Amino acid sequence: MPSSAYDPACLPDLLPLYYRRLFPFAQYYRWLNYGGVQKNYFQNREFSFTLKDDIYVRYQSFSSQSELEKEMQKMNPYKIDIGAVYSHRPNQHNTVKSGSFQALEKELVFDIDMTDYDDVRSCCSAADICSKCWTLMTIAIRILDRALRRDFGFHHLLWVYSGRRGVHCWVCDEAARKLSAAARSAVAEYLSLIKGGEETVKKVMLTDPIHPFIRESLEVVKHYFPQYALQDQNILGRKESEEKVLALVPEDVKKELQEIFQEERNPERRWRHIEVQAKKKQQTAKKRQYFEKEIMLQYCYPRLDVNVSKGVNHLLKSPFSVHPKTGRISVPIDLTDVDKFDPFAVPTISLICEELDRPKADEDEAKSEDTKGKENEQDSTEKRKIRDYKRTSLAKYVKYFDQFLAGMADSWKGKLLKQSDLQKEF
């Protein structure tokens, strides 16, 4: 747990320090410039800032990393959102002929929010989270990441903690960025399984044969279901939650299970009875039923906001933005160890600003390096910035971002080499 308690009242004092010394502008620009392969790609990108007192400023755009830095250090946004790449500079959209200002490209994005799981978690509700229900985010990452890579062939996925109660996925492949609204909608629908609102009792309906994607997803769910649903959420240990589960099985099976449950109180053994009944039903019923699998999926499968994914011009909170209520930084997630990601261990802005004041063992060595030779002012500033975030808990998350960018750089180099070869031919 971070030692430095966060006080939202201190945010106006902390943000100038964060944007001046800690925000990873160099990596951020490298990401959104995509190697400079496409002309004006960064310049035509929309940024939106939420300032103090909920002042909302849309259609911000910047010609360079330096201009972005200066403006963010001047405005000190409470929240940063990233939008589409437009046909024209977004900050000049009022001067463009009506109808010609169009959103052309954007990363394919997914937003998974814990509030959408309130009907299947008993430990928390609304914006609250705990380690028990965070398992749902781990499951979502595992299922969606596998499907986006294997079923759709995408490679460059950036998973980011929102700073409070959810996760975002940025699919950054060129093919993903160029998808139309209809294609984005098709991908999101393919990945959506939970159907219906609060009034809908049964939200998952499987057909025979089960689609290979759902089978793969079930393997992930089966791994987490006993701990998450049976133990942490105790879905078969309390009368009210037990009735919710039994509402998802056929009526004749429900009656049989109710009788069994009068004698059997252990949640794990109760679940085994449900599985036994499902097997029996599959052997006797004319139409194959998978109600035990439907229950598992209803309680654990990712819940997507399809509207976020299908709109090319939809804004999404930026990585490394600060969450004003929790103070936590919206950081990249290490996919190689996703089970160990702890949202409560993510540094707050107050913690990393406090860490800047703590002397480190390598401080003197770094100072002596600064005095060697005559470096120009820009190099010196860049070195100081790099050293500053490396002195804080933010360092490992910037490292994950660097690793993601290194993977993307190969695709940029390939594109740039092709372009240079074509130019030589002419």
Disulfide bonds with the S-S distance in Angstrom:
none
